[in-house]
Amino acid sequence: MSGEVIPCRARGRFKEKGFDLLVGDLVEIAPEEKVIENVCPRRNRLLRPPVANIDQVIALISVSKPPLDLVFLDRLLVTVEKAGLETVICLNKIDLLTVPETDRIEEICDVFRDCGYNVVLASALTGLGVSELIFGFRNKVNVFAGPSGTGKSTFINRLKPSLALPSGPVSQKTKRGRHTTRHVELFELDEGTFVVDTPGFQRLNLEGIAKEELSSYFREMASLPEPCRFSSCLHRAEPGCAVKEALQKGKIATWRYNHYLDFLEEIEELERKKY
């Protein structure tokens, strides 16, 4: 029954146990009854967007309309690093930039590439970067994640035009995207190659991340050759901090470090509210 679509409902026990089925779940079914009998153990899962058994996350961020949001991108990268997944950073709408703006984007790309990320400059409108993404998609389950209006559905239409997914313009008033994708959906691009389209989201909290582990999700901090003097170092004002030393030497971008401090303060506030 390879490739066959079988509409199924879940057994009542899943709801009774409060178990949520996710797009990407591998399941065992009773074909005659058309019910899901069992969910196989997940290799991984993301809470936002809610998907399971993913090979690769495409962090799709626009550089214009809506403007580039590096805070959101770093939040997304932290959550994906925690899940232990690979990430491709795709900066969309490059065609809308002026030459000076493009130079600034290239500087930002260099920071992420130095961290070890694969960065693709793209335009869903012109097709720039599409072939590069397709090459990295093969034989994987890929999920697009990012805010509304960044072009996730438009990009998937580029990858497979026959899908004809709806897309919409950015609001002229708020400069944010409008929700055109309402639910998470899995599409097959080619045999063994899948892509997940997801609704956009503007907020991504950091619940479930301990303050002591946050720096391990910033690759440039986690990969420093020498450790801090104290294993409990939070990289703020502690003596013998390797992260602060690397920052002073220009090995860590100031804006990335500032995002780390903001996230750390947010996590500490979440911890205070628990007690």
CORKAMO-V91965 format. One record per residue. PHI is phi as a letter, one per 30 degrees, with the letter a starting at -180 (none if undefined). OMEGA is omega in whole degrees, -180 to 180 (999 if undefined). Layout:
phi={PHI:PHI}
omega={OMEGA:OMEGA}
This chain:
phi={none:e:i:d:c:b:d:b:c:d:e:e:d:d:d:d:d:i:c:c:d:c:d:j:d:c:b:c:b:c:e:d:d:h:b:d:c:a:c:d:e:d:d:a:a:c:d:b:d:d:b:b:h:c:c:a:c:c:d:c:b:d:c:a:h:d:d:e:c:d:d:d:d:d:d:d:d:d:d:d:d:d:d:i:c:d:b:c:d:c:c:c:i:e:d:d:d:d:d:d:d:d:d:d:d:d:d:d:d:d:d:d:d:d:d:j:d:d:c:c:d:b:b:d:d:c:j:e:i:d:d:d:d:e:d:d:d:e:h:b:c:c:b:d:b:l:d:d:i:d:j:d:d:d:d:d:d:d:d:b:e:d:d:h:d:d:b:b:d:d:d:d:d:c:i:c:d:c:d:c:c:c:a:d:b:c:b:c:d:a:e:i:b:b:b:c:c:b:d:d:b:c:b:b:d:c:d:j:c:d:d:d:c:e:d:d:c:c:e:d:d:d:c:d:d:c:d:d:d:c:d:c:d:c:i:c:b:d:d:i:d:d:d:d:d:d:d:d:d:i:d:b:d:e:d:d:d:d:d:e:d:d:d:d:d:d:d:d:d:d:d:d:d:d:b}
omega={-179:178:-179:177:-179:177:-178:171:-180:173:-179:-177:178:179:-179:-180:-179:-178:180:173:-179:170:-176:178:172:-172:171:-176:169:-172:-177:179:-178:177:176:-177:-173:176:-179:179:-178:173:-180:175:172:176:-179:-3:-177:-179:180:175:-178:176:-171:177:174:178:-175:-176:178:177:179:175:0:-176:-179:-179:-176:177:178:-178:179:175:-179:180:179:-178:179:176:179:180:178:-178:174:-180:167:177:-179:178:-173:178:178:-179:-178:-173:170:-180:178:179:178:178:179:178:179:178:178:179:180:178:-179:178:177:176:180:180:170:-178:180:172:-169:172:178:-178:-177:-178:178:177:-177:-178:179:178:-179:-180:-179:-178:-166:177:178:169:-173:178:173:179:179:-179:174:175:-179:174:-178:-179:178:180:179:175:176:-178:179:-174:-177:180:178:180:179:176:-177:-180:176:179:178:-178:-176:-176:177:180:174:-180:174:174:-174:-179:179:-177:-179:179:176:178:-180:-179:179:-179:-175:175:180:174:-176:174:177:177:-176:-176:-179:-177:-174:178:179:178:180:-179:-179:-177:-174:-176:180:178:168:-169:-178:176:-177:-174:179:-175:-179:180:174:-179:-178:-179:180:-175:177:171:176:-178:-178:177:178:-179:-179:180:179:178:178:178:-179:180:179:-180:176:-180:-178:-177:176:179:178:176:177:-179:179:179:180:178:179:180:179:177:177:179:179:-178:-179:-173:999}
